[in-house]
Amino acid sequence: QDSATLRDIPVEGVLHGAAELSLRIDEEEQRQAVARAYGVQAESRMVGSDSWSKDARGVHTDTCDCDCSVCKCDLYLSAVVSSEHPGQCVCPEHVKALGAAPATCTLLYRYSLDELRGMVGRAVELFPQAQAYIDKARRRVSHPRKVKVIKLGPIVSLEAAMAAEGGTGTGTGTPADGAKAAAGSGKKHASGGAGSGKKAAAAAVGGRQSGRQRQAAGGKGQHSPPDSELSSEDELPRLTQRLTQRQRAGLARAAE
């Protein structure tokens, strides 16, 4: 924040900030070079009373809280605006996406590159250990780590839940496959005659009666803990049972 002082910031924050700023300076230098190569010659320091300041034409004079319309990067340090497209702004690297003539474009900057380099240099003077953080940050960028994405699949499979309750599922399907299977089974019971419908209805009634009997037996014996006391291991079977009961109810309604 502009109102913050060095005394308000932890030393570790200053060290990391100097390292990240050194990397950002390299990015800003490359971005602004693209805008100048495109033909943008006018440059202006950002001014305004708030982050959405615009002039009388509606052109931004400060892009503090704005993002590039192409890459969505922040435009806190620099941006390109044009009188041909008031209210629009992009980062200097995507100046072509603005679709404006270079003569109508202006490169906005909050601090010049020399001023930014001076900030990093001042941080190193006050905290010599900041240079080690800067070197580490540059090594991180030059040797990025490879990220591997592993697909774990669905947490709960409807077919696996049906198989656990005595159904015919294989346990290897996805929730979408389970939903399709339930819908197809419902259609089959609806068109297969009264015999299949009665069996499905009887199974649904039997499931409800079994649930009532278990509930009555549990009331006489051991008291079951409230939902707030259930662990994550108890939660998954309970949700699976609810899914199965809903499927049975759906089959009963389809049979009717």
N, C-alpha and C positions, 0 to 999 in steps of 0.2 A: 504494500500500500504506500501511496505517496506520503502519508502522514507518519509512517513508521520510522523510527530511528534505529541506529545500530545497536543501541542499548536494549531495544525491545526484542531483538532477534537472537536466538541461541547461536553460539559459535558454529555448531554443526550445521545449522541452516545456512549460515553465510558461506561455509566451505562448499556445500553442495550447490548452493545458488551460483557461486562463481564458476563452478565446473559446468553446470547446465547453460549458463549465459555464454560461456566460451563456445559451446557447440551451437547455440542459437545465432551467434555472430556469424559463424561460417555459413549457416543457412540463409541468413539475411543478405549476406554478400552475394551469394549465388542467385537469390530471387531478384534482388534489385538489378543485378547485371542482366537478367532476362528482360526486365522492363525497359531498361535503357537500350538494349539491342533491338527491341521492338520499335523504338523511336520515341519513347516518352522522355521529354526533356524538362518539363515543368516539375518542380519539386517544392513541397511546402511542409513546414512543421505542423503537426497536429495541434489545433487550438479549439477551445470550446469549454463551456461550463459543465457539460456532462458528456457521457459516453455516446450519446446519439446526436451530437451537435451537427447541424447542417446550415448551409448558407441560405440566402434568399431564393436560390434556384432549386433547393432541395438536395444539393450535393453534400455528401459527408465532409466535415472538416475534422472529425475525430471518430475513429473506429475502434474504440477501446473494447466494447462488448460485441463487436461484429465478427462474423466468420466468413471465410471465403466461400462463395457460392459454388465452387467447383470441388475443392479438396477439404473444405470445412475446417481448415486450420485457423487459429486465432489471428486477428489483424491488430493486435495490440501495438506492435512495433512498426509495422508498415502496411500500406495498402495502396491500391490504384483505384481512382475514381474518375468519372468523366461527366462533363456537362451534357453529353448526349444521352446519358442514362442516369438521371438523378435518383438517388436512393439506393443505387447498386454499388457494390464494392467487391473487389477480388484481391487476392494476394498478388504481388508483383510477378510471380512465376506464371500465373494464369491470366495475364493481361489480355491475351487474344480472346479469351472467352467473354470478355466484356463486350466485344463487338463494336468498339468505338475507334475512331481515327486517332492515331498517336498524338496529333496536335491538340486534341480535346482532352487528353488524359493528364492526370496529375499524380505524381508519386508522393503519397503522404508518409511521413516518418515521425516517430515520437522522439527518438534520439538518433543522432548520426552514428555511423559505424565507428568513427573515432571516439565519440563520447562513450559508446558501449565498451570499446577496448580499454578506455581509461578507467571504467568502473571495475573491470576485471583486474587491471594492473593495481588499482588502489586496494582491492581486496587482498591481493598477494602481498602487498607491502605491509598491511596490517596483520595478516595471518599468513606467514610464509608456508605453513603446511597446506595452504590452498592449492599450491602448484601440484602437489601429489594427487589431489582430487581431480584436478584438471587433466592430468596425464592419464589417470585411470578412466575418466569419462571418454577421452579420445580413443583409448584402446578398446573400450566397449563398443564404440561405434564402428571402428575399423574391423573388429572381429565379432560380428553379431552372433548370438547363440541361435542354434536351430531349434525350432519349436515343432514338436510332434503331436498331432491330434489323434486321440484314440477314441473311437466310437464305442460307447458302453451299451447303447440300446435302451429300450424302455425300462422303467423301474418296475412296473407291474404289467404283466401280460394277461389279458382277459382269458385267453385259451388255457394258460397255466392255472389260473384261478378256477376255471371250470373243471380241469383235470383233477385238481386237488379236492374238489367237492364231489368227485365221482362222475364227472362228465366224460366226454370223448375227445377233449382237446389234446393236442400233442405237446403243448407247453412251450413251443418255439415260435409262436406267432407274435405279432405286434398288436397294440390296442386297436389299430384300424382293422387288422385282419379279424380280431375277435368281434368287433362291432358288425363287420360284414357277415360273419358266421352266424351271429345272433339274429340279424335281420333275415338272412336266408332261411334259418331254422323256423322263424316265426311265419314266414310265407308258406313254408312247407306244411306246418301244422294247420294253417288256415285253410289250405286247399286239399289236404290229405284226407278229409272226412271227419266224421264225428268221433271215431275211435281214437285217433291220434290226439284230437282236441281234449277228449276226456282224460287221457293219460297225462297230458301236460298239466291240465287243471288239477288232477289228483296229486301230481308231484308237487305242484305249487302249494296246495292245501296241506299236504303232508309236511312240506318244509316249514310252513308257518306253525303247524301243530308241534313239530319237533322243537322249534325255537321256543314255543310257550312252555313245553315240558322242561326244557333245559333251564329256562328262566325261573320256573316254579321250584325246580330242584335246587337251583342256586340260592333262591330265597330262603329255603329251609336250612341249607348247609352253610357253606363258607360265603361270606359277604364279598362281592366283587368290588374292586376299587373304582373310584370315579375316574372319568376320562383324564382329569388333570394329573392323576397319579400313574397313568399308563406310560411305559417307556416306549422308545421308538421301535423296539422289537415287537411290542404288543400291538402297536398301531397298524402295522402293515397287514397282519392277518385280519384285523377287524375291518379295515377298508376293503380287503379282498372279499370278505363275506358279504359286505353290503353290495358290492358289485354283482356278486353271484345271485343274491336275492332279487336284485332289480332285474337281472336277466330272466329269472324264473317268472317273475311277475309279468314281464313283457311277453313271454311265451304264453302265459295263461290268457292274457288279454287278446293275443293274436288268435288263440284257439276258439275263444268265444265269438 
